[in-house]
Amino acid sequence: MTAVAAPTLFPAVPAWRQRLGALLRRPAFSISLFVLLGWVVVAVSWRLYVPYAPDATNAVAPFGTPSGAHLLGTDWLGRDVFSRLLAGSTSVIILAPAITVVALVVGSLTGLVTGYYGGIVDVGVMRVVDAVNTMPGIVLSVLALTVLGRSDLVLVLVIAGGFAPLVARTVRASVLAERERDYVDAARLRQEKGAYMIGVEILPNVMPTILVEGAIRLGYAVFAVATLSFLGLGPQQPSPDWGLTVSLGVQYVQNAPWILLAPSVAIASLVISVNLVADELRREFLH
Amino acid sequence: MKQYLAQRVGLVPVTLFVVSLLTFVLAQLVPGDVGRTILGPYATNAQVHALDRRLGYDLPVLQRYWHWATGFVSGNWGVSPVLQVPIRPLVMDRLGNSLLLAATAFVIVVPISVTLGVVAGLREGSRTDRAISLVGLSLLGLPEFVGATVLIVIFGVMLAWFPVTAQAPPGSGLLTRLHYLVLPAIPLVFVLFGYISHIARSGTIETSNAPYLRTATLKGIPRRAVLTRHLLPNALLPTVTVIGFQVGYLIAGLTVIEELFNYPGLGQLLISSATNHDLPTLADITMLVAIIFLVANILADASYALLNPRIRARRAQ
């Protein structure tokens, strides 16, 4: 941290491209990104090529073993597991980024303002942040979803509410470091206003921190959504949601393990690829 | 350090007060009538009013908070309106079961992840290191139920080495009980392995670069002695702390595992009291968990101070 970055005279686009190119040459990054983008494409386009309607039941063929007609078999209602696997990607692919965006916006604003102004605002807000962090997220989520009712909106707000303080703490630390730099003093001498200082001077410089934090939070968001829907606090039946399907499929594990294996492997592939992408981004942009 | 710890301990009542307010407000936000929420749509109005009165929901808000908070502190947690049993013995019993499961997980995970973390750190950048780090990072993000279902299918169903429920039949010996706990503990081990090995690795790397380690090596001390006497005690310090900080995570992990394996722990009680709208039980569990979490964090801090010779020396002066 002792080396002071040389002032950039030219726009940073070439540097960004270089870094992205370096990242893409790393197999852990490129494979993970491929898997991640693959699921995003599936989540928006599964309707075009799904072999069966995800909710179409077939009373004659429940617990069908994987076959040519049903690639991954059928579930307890004779629904096609493969079709439900594709359709089940939608909920988590929408909810997890939504949580991340809300947490990033709220957390970054809080971190920027408290870090820049310091003083009593800082102390007060950080106390609240500590208190929120004291409540393990799971307990807070269960309590809120029970009391406010189970809906996607509450789910997003509750998880984002738990994440925002963590984002705020990271961004604040980064702002505290930036605040000491010369360009901030220069802008202060020009008598720039607080909003300008935060938005135009400091924000672009803490942007890498915010983006990397966002990638890391996205991994936790997938984890949280999957976990809460597994606990029955997310999407409800007959949603093909992965976490929900696993929790319902557990009782058939002895006879039809493919029902819960398919969504389990899907969650694993998604969460691992998000985490590996985040880790590579962190190593590339923060060190 | 003493002062810092005193400050931390001093803040506990303040934090708990804020948490209790948060819990209370959330538990009060129930749309509609609390008695109705608990009893459901089929109860008569008279039953609902009676329950409201018994739980004190006809009192003014401040008085209600006072009643609940003082009751919690004095150990008088009341009776669950849904289960019709006293809340405190129930919660404590479940807590004991959860602790047993958590202890099993820790006994497995700590030696493995510390060893592999140190090995990775000693060979920073090597293939071994990359493999250990990649596995750790992958396991870290894997929701417990995902790891658990895969394990159940392989070891519970296909190989049938382990039972697929977590609770041994009543009256079985300690060994049988442990045998039932191994499979549920492993998904927790997966996630914890990611954290603990990562910290052990970075602690080792940081310490390897310290000047006193180079001095020790140059003095001609055998490598084994350098490792065990000079490197490990320092490298493992942050690891001890991070193990303490995993309690918050562990509560979420336990909840999922207990649900999946139908194990009567605190997490399962948390979910069942949520689905049954058992608000008094839910509020008490929340408070208990917050206390456990706070105490664990302070213990982690204190252990760091106690184990760190530099801080010990400063205190002795």
Chai-1 contact restraints between the chains, C-beta under 6 A:
chainA,res_idxA,chainB,res_idxB,connection_type,confidence,min_distance_angstrom,max_distance_angstrom,comment,restraint_id
A,A131,B,T15,contact,1.0,0.0,6.0,A-B,restraint_1
A,A131,B,V18,contact,1.0,0.0,6.0,A-B,restraint_2
A,T134,B,T15,contact,1.0,0.0,6.0,A-B,restraint_3
A,T134,B,V19,contact,1.0,0.0,6.0,A-B,restraint_4
A,T134,B,A290,contact,1.0,0.0,6.0,A-B,restraint_5
A,M135,B,A290,contact,1.0,0.0,6.0,A-B,restraint_6
A,P136,B,G248,contact,1.0,0.0,6.0,A-B,restraint_7
A,P136,B,I251,contact,1.0,0.0,6.0,A-B,restraint_8
A,P136,B,V289,contact,1.0,0.0,6.0,A-B,restraint_9
A,P136,B,F293,contact,1.0,0.0,6.0,A-B,restraint_10
A,I138,B,A252,contact,1.0,0.0,6.0,A-B,restraint_11
A,I138,B,T255,contact,1.0,0.0,6.0,A-B,restraint_12
A,V139,B,T286,contact,1.0,0.0,6.0,A-B,restraint_13
A,V139,B,V289,contact,1.0,0.0,6.0,A-B,restraint_14
A,V142,B,L270,contact,1.0,0.0,6.0,A-B,restraint_15
A,V142,B,A274,contact,1.0,0.0,6.0,A-B,restraint_16
A,L143,B,L26,contact,1.0,0.0,6.0,A-B,restraint_17
A,L143,B,T286,contact,1.0,0.0,6.0,A-B,restraint_18
A,T146,B,A274,contact,1.0,0.0,6.0,A-B,restraint_19
A,V147,B,L26,contact,1.0,0.0,6.0,A-B,restraint_20
A,V147,B,L29,contact,1.0,0.0,6.0,A-B,restraint_21
A,V147,B,V30,contact,1.0,0.0,6.0,A-B,restraint_22
A,G219,B,G141,contact,1.0,0.0,6.0,A-B,restraint_23
A,F223,B,P143,contact,1.0,0.0,6.0,A-B,restraint_24
A,A226,B,P143,contact,1.0,0.0,6.0,A-B,restraint_25
A,T227,B,P143,contact,1.0,0.0,6.0,A-B,restraint_26
A,T227,B,V256,contact,1.0,0.0,6.0,A-B,restraint_27
A,F230,B,F145,contact,1.0,0.0,6.0,A-B,restraint_28
A,L231,B,I271,contact,1.0,0.0,6.0,A-B,restraint_29
A,V246,B,F145,contact,1.0,0.0,6.0,A-B,restraint_30
A,V246,B,T149,contact,1.0,0.0,6.0,A-B,restraint_31
A,V253,B,I152,contact,1.0,0.0,6.0,A-B,restraint_32
A,V253,B,V157,contact,1.0,0.0,6.0,A-B,restraint_33
A,Q254,B,V157,contact,1.0,0.0,6.0,A-B,restraint_34
A,P257,B,V153,contact,1.0,0.0,6.0,A-B,restraint_35
A,L260,B,T149,contact,1.0,0.0,6.0,A-B,restraint_36
A,L261,B,V153,contact,1.0,0.0,6.0,A-B,restraint_37
A,S264,B,V146,contact,1.0,0.0,6.0,A-B,restraint_38
A,S264,B,T149,contact,1.0,0.0,6.0,A-B,restraint_39
A,S264,B,V150,contact,1.0,0.0,6.0,A-B,restraint_40
A,I267,B,V146,contact,1.0,0.0,6.0,A-B,restraint_41
A,A268,B,L142,contact,1.0,0.0,6.0,A-B,restraint_42
A,A268,B,V146,contact,1.0,0.0,6.0,A-B,restraint_43
A,V271,B,G141,contact,1.0,0.0,6.0,A-B,restraint_44
A,I272,B,S138,contact,1.0,0.0,6.0,A-B,restraint_45
A,I272,B,G141,contact,1.0,0.0,6.0,A-B,restraint_46
A,N275,B,L137,contact,1.0,0.0,6.0,A-B,restraint_47
A,N275,B,G141,contact,1.0,0.0,6.0,A-B,restraint_48
A,D279,B,L137,contact,1.0,0.0,6.0,A-B,restraint_49
